[in-house]
Amino acid sequence: MFKKCIKFISQLIVISFVGAAVSFAVFYTHMVEHRIPTVPDLRALPTMASAYPVSSRVAINKSVSSAVRIISFSENAGEVSVASGTYFRYGKNHYVLTVRHGLAAPSCDLIQIEVDGVLYPCESVIAQDDYHDYAILSTEEILNRKAIKFPGDFVTKFREWTQTVTPLAPLVYTGFPNTIGPVTLAGRVMGISADEYVYYNSYAWSGSSGSGVFNAKGKLMGYIVAIDVGRTEYGIDVLENVILVVPHYRVDWRPLLERGR
């Protein structure tokens, strides 16, 4: 009789443990499925909805993973300038393509590259052009960004260019407008001007300048320099949805090539 009681009690204990384990598993699963995602959770998510075709996902991924913010300081004016840039590599060397007008300082002493709150040094300004409004900065490897490859991830072939700048061709960029971001926006080509600016129908604000613009196949086609200004019912006004993009073939890449791989 005593042995039967012990066996019965043992079975009850086992059943209780199993029940408790099942209950905990159900509770844990419920909590995991219904918890509020944290910022790291959200940033670790895929960068676009699964409804996008594979080619578009490649373009968005490259845009997001190569976007950086450029912060520069003006000693004379005591001002801070913020712009966007695209992180790329040529061989083992790493660079950032941005706009010249976004740099408040002429040298790297007062320029830094910011990614997710971490500042990386600008090692040197290897090229800059006021007319085409670009600058190329050399930097160290940025571990939490993925550099696009020069020239493999750039539009280079004639057919690629004609497909990229055709009216209504899709484009995407990631930047830091109004010091927020990174934010990613899509849009389409509206046309091209006589002086070879690409009119891009999307949205941009102060701070978006320097953002790399990618075509639907994930190749860099140019960089944002400005938003358009036009006449509205309120007079001359900024048109935030008409963006001017400089094709990257306007960049003189020789200083980069002379530095070697």
C-alpha positions as CSV (number, residue, x, y, z in Angstrom):
1,M,0.0,0.0,0.0
2,F,2.8,2.4,0.9
3,K,4.6,1.7,-2.4
4,K,1.4,2.4,-4.4
5,C,1.1,5.7,-2.6
6,I,4.7,6.6,-3.4
7,K,4.2,5.7,-7.0
8,F,1.0,7.7,-7.2
9,I,2.6,10.7,-5.6
10,S,5.6,10.4,-8.0
11,Q,3.3,10.3,-11.0
12,L,1.5,13.4,-9.7
13,I,4.8,15.2,-9.3
14,V,5.9,14.2,-12.8
15,I,2.5,15.3,-14.2
16,S,2.8,18.6,-12.3
17,F,6.3,19.3,-13.7
18,V,5.1,18.5,-17.3
19,G,2.1,20.7,-16.9
20,A,4.2,23.5,-15.5
21,A,6.7,23.1,-18.4
22,V,3.9,23.2,-21.0
23,S,2.3,26.2,-19.3
24,F,5.6,28.1,-19.2
25,A,6.3,27.2,-22.9
26,V,2.8,28.5,-23.9
27,F,3.2,31.6,-21.7
28,Y,6.8,32.3,-23.1
29,T,5.6,31.8,-26.7
30,H,2.7,34.2,-26.1
31,M,5.0,36.8,-24.6
32,V,7.5,36.5,-27.4
33,E,4.8,36.8,-30.1
34,H,3.1,39.8,-28.4
35,R,6.0,41.7,-27.0
36,I,6.7,45.2,-28.3
37,P,9.8,45.3,-30.5
38,T,12.8,47.3,-29.3
39,V,14.8,49.7,-31.6
40,P,17.6,47.1,-32.1
41,D,14.8,44.6,-33.1
42,L,13.4,47.0,-35.6
43,R,16.8,47.9,-37.1
44,A,17.7,44.2,-37.4
45,L,14.6,43.6,-39.6
46,P,14.8,43.2,-43.4
47,T,15.1,46.7,-44.9
48,M,12.0,46.4,-47.0
49,A,8.6,44.7,-47.3
50,S,8.7,41.2,-48.8
51,A,6.3,42.4,-51.5
52,Y,9.2,44.0,-53.3
53,P,10.8,42.0,-56.1
54,V,14.2,40.5,-55.4
55,S,16.0,43.1,-57.6
56,S,14.4,46.0,-55.7
57,R,15.4,44.4,-52.4
58,V,19.0,44.3,-53.5
59,A,18.8,48.0,-54.4
60,I,17.3,49.0,-51.1
61,N,19.7,46.9,-49.1
62,K,22.7,48.5,-50.8
63,S,21.2,52.0,-50.3
64,V,20.6,51.4,-46.6
65,S,23.8,49.6,-45.7
66,S,26.1,52.2,-47.4
67,A,24.4,55.4,-46.1
68,V,26.4,57.5,-43.7
69,R,26.1,61.0,-42.2
70,I,28.8,63.7,-42.6
71,I,29.3,66.2,-39.8
72,S,31.6,69.1,-40.3
73,F,32.4,72.2,-38.3
74,S,33.2,75.8,-39.4
75,E,35.8,77.4,-37.1
76,N,35.1,80.9,-38.5
77,A,31.3,80.8,-38.4
78,G,31.0,78.5,-35.5
79,E,28.4,76.4,-37.4
80,V,27.8,72.7,-37.8
81,S,26.9,71.3,-41.3
82,V,25.3,67.9,-41.7
83,A,25.0,66.1,-45.0
84,S,24.6,62.5,-46.3
85,G,27.1,60.3,-48.0
86,T,27.7,56.9,-49.6
87,Y,30.3,54.5,-48.2
88,F,32.3,52.6,-50.8
89,R,35.5,50.8,-51.3
90,Y,38.1,50.5,-54.0
91,G,40.3,47.5,-53.4
92,K,41.2,47.6,-49.7
93,N,40.7,51.3,-49.3
94,H,37.5,52.9,-48.0
95,Y,35.8,56.1,-49.1
96,V,32.7,58.3,-48.8
97,L,31.1,60.2,-51.7
98,T,29.3,63.3,-50.6
99,V,28.5,66.9,-51.7
100,R,31.1,69.7,-51.5
101,H,28.5,72.2,-50.2
102,G,27.9,69.9,-47.2
103,L,31.4,70.4,-45.9
104,A,31.8,73.4,-43.6
105,A,35.6,72.7,-43.4
106,P,38.1,72.3,-46.3
107,S,40.1,69.6,-44.6
108,C,39.5,66.5,-42.5
109,D,40.5,68.1,-39.2
110,L,36.9,69.3,-38.7
111,I,35.0,66.5,-40.6
112,Q,33.7,63.3,-39.1
113,I,31.6,60.4,-40.4
114,E,28.8,59.3,-38.2
115,V,27.1,55.9,-38.2
116,D,24.5,54.8,-35.6
117,G,25.9,57.4,-33.1
118,V,29.5,56.3,-33.6
119,L,32.0,58.8,-35.1
120,Y,34.6,57.7,-37.6
121,P,37.5,59.9,-38.7
122,C,37.9,61.5,-42.1
123,E,41.4,60.7,-43.1
124,S,41.8,62.9,-46.1
125,V,39.8,64.8,-48.7
126,I,41.1,63.2,-51.9
127,A,38.9,65.0,-54.3
128,Q,36.5,67.9,-54.3
129,D,34.8,69.9,-57.0
130,D,32.6,73.1,-56.4
131,Y,31.1,73.1,-59.9
132,H,29.8,69.5,-59.9
133,D,29.4,69.7,-56.1
134,Y,31.1,66.6,-54.9
135,A,33.8,65.5,-52.5
136,I,35.5,62.1,-51.9
137,L,36.7,61.4,-48.4
138,S,39.0,58.6,-47.4
139,T,38.2,56.8,-44.1
140,E,38.8,53.7,-42.2
141,E,36.7,50.6,-42.5
142,I,33.2,51.1,-40.9
143,L,32.2,47.8,-39.4
144,N,28.5,48.4,-39.1
145,R,28.1,49.5,-42.7
146,K,28.7,47.6,-45.9
147,A,30.7,49.4,-48.5
148,I,29.5,49.2,-52.1
149,K,32.3,48.3,-54.6
150,F,33.8,50.7,-57.1
151,P,33.3,50.3,-60.0
152,G,31.3,47.0,-59.8
153,D,28.3,48.5,-57.9
154,F,28.2,51.7,-60.1
155,V,26.3,52.2,-63.3
156,T,28.9,52.1,-66.0
157,K,27.5,50.6,-69.3
158,F,25.7,52.6,-71.9
159,R,22.6,50.4,-71.8
160,E,22.5,50.6,-68.0
161,W,22.6,54.4,-68.2
162,T,19.8,54.6,-70.7
163,Q,17.6,52.2,-68.7
164,T,18.4,54.1,-65.4
165,V,17.5,57.7,-66.6
166,T,14.5,56.7,-68.7
167,P,11.4,58.7,-67.6
168,L,9.6,56.8,-64.8
169,A,12.5,54.5,-64.1
170,P,12.5,53.6,-60.4
171,L,15.3,55.0,-58.1
172,V,15.9,54.8,-54.3
173,Y,18.1,56.6,-51.8
174,T,18.8,56.7,-48.1
175,G,19.9,59.8,-46.3
176,F,19.7,62.0,-43.2
177,P,17.2,64.8,-43.9
178,N,16.7,67.4,-41.1
179,T,19.4,65.5,-39.0
180,I,17.0,62.5,-38.7
181,G,17.5,59.1,-40.2
182,P,18.6,57.1,-41.9
183,V,15.4,57.2,-43.9
184,T,14.9,55.4,-47.2
185,L,12.7,56.9,-50.0
186,A,11.7,55.6,-53.4
187,G,10.8,57.6,-56.5
188,R,11.0,57.8,-60.2
189,V,12.9,59.7,-62.9
190,M,11.0,62.7,-64.2
191,G,13.5,63.7,-66.9
192,I,17.0,65.0,-67.5
193,S,18.0,68.6,-68.0
194,A,20.2,70.1,-70.8
195,D,23.1,70.3,-68.3
196,E,22.6,66.6,-67.3
197,Y,20.9,66.9,-64.0
198,V,18.5,64.1,-63.5
199,Y,15.1,65.3,-62.2
200,Y,13.9,62.7,-59.6
201,N,10.4,62.7,-58.3
202,S,10.6,61.8,-54.6
203,Y,11.1,63.8,-51.4
204,A,14.2,65.5,-49.9
205,W,15.0,68.1,-47.3
206,S,18.0,69.9,-45.9
207,G,20.6,67.2,-45.0
208,S,19.6,64.8,-47.9
209,S,22.3,66.3,-50.1
210,G,25.0,63.8,-50.8
211,S,22.8,60.8,-50.6
212,G,23.7,58.1,-53.1
213,V,20.9,57.3,-55.6
214,F,20.6,53.7,-56.8
215,N,18.8,52.2,-59.8
216,A,16.4,49.3,-59.6
217,K,19.3,46.8,-59.9
218,G,21.2,48.2,-57.0
219,K,23.8,50.2,-58.8
220,L,24.8,53.7,-57.8
221,M,23.8,56.2,-60.5
222,G,24.5,59.5,-58.8
223,Y,24.1,61.7,-55.7
224,I,21.5,64.3,-54.6
225,V,22.7,67.9,-54.8
226,A,19.5,69.9,-54.3
227,I,15.8,70.2,-54.3
228,D,14.2,72.3,-57.0
229,V,12.8,75.8,-56.6
230,G,9.8,76.9,-58.6
231,R,6.8,79.3,-58.8
232,T,3.7,78.3,-56.8
233,E,0.5,80.0,-55.9
234,Y,2.4,81.4,-52.9
235,G,5.3,82.8,-55.1
236,I,8.7,81.3,-55.5
237,D,9.0,78.2,-53.2
238,V,11.0,75.1,-52.6
239,L,9.6,72.0,-54.4
240,E,10.6,69.2,-52.0
241,N,9.4,66.5,-54.4
242,V,11.6,67.5,-57.3
243,I,15.1,66.5,-56.6
244,L,18.3,67.2,-58.6
245,V,20.7,64.3,-59.0
246,V,24.1,64.5,-60.5
247,P,25.1,61.3,-62.4
248,H,28.3,59.9,-61.0
249,Y,30.0,60.1,-64.4
250,R,30.4,63.8,-63.7
251,V,32.8,62.9,-60.9
252,D,36.5,62.9,-61.8
253,W,37.6,59.5,-60.4
254,R,41.3,59.9,-61.3
255,P,42.5,60.8,-57.8
256,L,40.9,57.6,-56.5
257,L,42.5,55.5,-59.3
258,E,45.9,57.2,-58.8
259,R,45.9,56.1,-55.1
260,G,45.5,52.5,-56.3
261,R,43.8,49.6,-54.8
